[in-house]
Amino acid sequence: MRQGDSTGLGADDLRPHGPAGDRTAPAGAGAQSASAPVPVTGRADGVGREFWRISLEDLATAMETRQSEYGNPDEPLKFKIYRGLPRRPLTTRLPAELGPVDAFDEPALSTLLHYGYGISRQEFDTNGTWPYHRMVASARCLFGVQLYVCLPDGVHHYDAPHHALVRLREGDHRGLLTRATGTGGPVPQAVFVLSGLFSKIAYIYRDYAYRLCTQEAGMVAGNLDLVARAMGLRAHVHHQFLDEPVDKLLGLDGDEEPALLVLPLHLAEAAAGADSTGPPVAETAASLAATIEAIEPPVVPSGLRVPQACPMLTRVNRSSLCTDTTGFTTAVPVAPAVSDAEPRPLPTTEVPEPGLAEVLRARDSGPGIFRPVASRVDGVELWARLARIRAGIVSDAVPAGAPAPLEIFLTVGDLTGIPAGAYRLDPETGALHPVARAETRGDAADAGLNAVTAIERVTIPGPVFTHMNAVVHLVGDRDWAFDTFGDRGYRVMNQEAGLLAHRICVAAAAQGMSGRIVNAYHAEGVRAALGLTEQRHTPVFQILLARTGPGGRVIVPVEPEAVE
């Protein structure tokens, strides 16, 4: 999975991951502590679990239908194009650094969109396959995720190459989107909706495009959250919303391009009252959709027809729809077992804080062939950055006070201050717990040796692992995802992981490292390398971190006009 391009996680980011109020805890949960698991609602196995097995556990089957990206007749246009609709050019005079804003005005909107999902670089090579890069990584720079912006004057599509908004519908529909998420409180300054334009990725990956689109939706949401936070705004990530009215509002065909995430944005001082502390506001998809006039925005046809080309993707997508807000819920996942080895406490260290805008401009995924160069990277600094990665996101996937529902595993190669080996990062203390690989479990003297090699052996050949600084894995609880959210659990897990994956890539960029996301690994082999003993705990992201050479490409940055 080839990827395009904050650390900016300061002390004020150490906030709960879950909603401000535990509005969705199951009945009878009471005032449980953040660490106490909330009972999940058991749901029957469905198409989501089967697709999980294929796309994460059976790589050979998942890749059986992969097509060539070269000379492919189904290749779509590089960008989604609307014809004959009102356009709103955004200012290109943008700050070189991000800071708090007093109001969510036109310059603030333009800044958020540019640094959140704008074009960052243009690449020139012999075949021109990956010409455009954005502030967020994307599989082979395909950028299947689309960004829609709901403002007081209407609903818009973000046209990134022209840095403009295309108006799809007039009127203020922010309240309707709030109702679709089952929440109350003050009207947000804006509501962003992220969709997955499957044909952008499915022309190569067919059904597997569902995994890539949901991963990338999480990554884009993660970057929008970081940029918004740096500007004094707060985003609430909603995986759970009524699909039919949201798709209808945007004029989307839910089979071809469904909405995946809804993100209301508030000024920081208004964010505290933005989330309901009670149960979700009762709404049904059918009744809310009935209040919306259907639109068919004129889009330039491009790419394959997803239901015909991707039957499994279509079944998973259709089975994940939410029809009633009263079914919205949360739960806390089960954490993997901790080894008996003595943990390494997080040292006290000063962490440099480069500006988020500077880091986003520098963030990349390395050259086409990921080839690390020999370097010494401060491991304690990276450790400190990773220790706070899970804090600060507000999401409806977990109860109030609970951290992000993914575990972080760090495999250390060429880092200073941390012995080579594989570790689980303690989400509460920041300590590193050494793991015992399956083939060495019980032999502590050998458990930390060749940890990077163990990961290399279960990764499909491609990246070079010599001089690798570190590898990060995000591990999720599969049973938590499907028992809590049903078939929608597939995308909830991938999107939650994407939120963290982007933060990890930004943390790496702050230390001059490239972050390459690699999906081509054998899950069972990674489990063994990380000492995971239960099938429910699945590696959902693998991120290679290293300083890399320039490769053979010519890349030109896209710089806006700077303002003071």
Secondary structure, 3 states (H helix, E strand, C coil): CCCCCCCCCCHHHCCCCCCCCCCCCCCCCCCCCCCCCCCCCCCCCCHHHHHHHHHHHCHHHHCCCCCCCCCCCCCCCCCCCECCCCEEECCCEEECCCCCCCCCCHHHHHHHHHHHHCEEEEEECCCCCCCEEECCCCHHHCCCEEEEEEECCEEEEEECCCCEEEEEEECCCHHHHHHHCCCCCCCCCEEEEEEECCHHHHHHHHHHHHHHHHHHHHHHHHHHHHHHHHCCEEECEECCCCHHHHHHHHCCCCCCCCEEEEEEEEEHHHHCCCCCCCCCCCCEHHHHHCCCCCCCCCECCCCCCHHHHCHHHHHHHHHCCCCEHHHCCCCCCCCCCCCCCCCECCCCCCCCCCCHHHHHHHCCCCCCCCCECCCCEEHHHHHHHHHCCCCCCCECCCCCCCCCCEEEEEEECCEECCCCEEEEECCCCCCEEECCCCCCCCCHHHHCCCHHHHHHHCECCCCCCCCCCEEEEEEEEHHHHHHHHHHHHHHHHHHHHHHHHHHHHHHHHCCCCEEEECCCECHHHHHHHHCCCCCCEEEEEEEEEECECCCCCEEEECCCEEEC
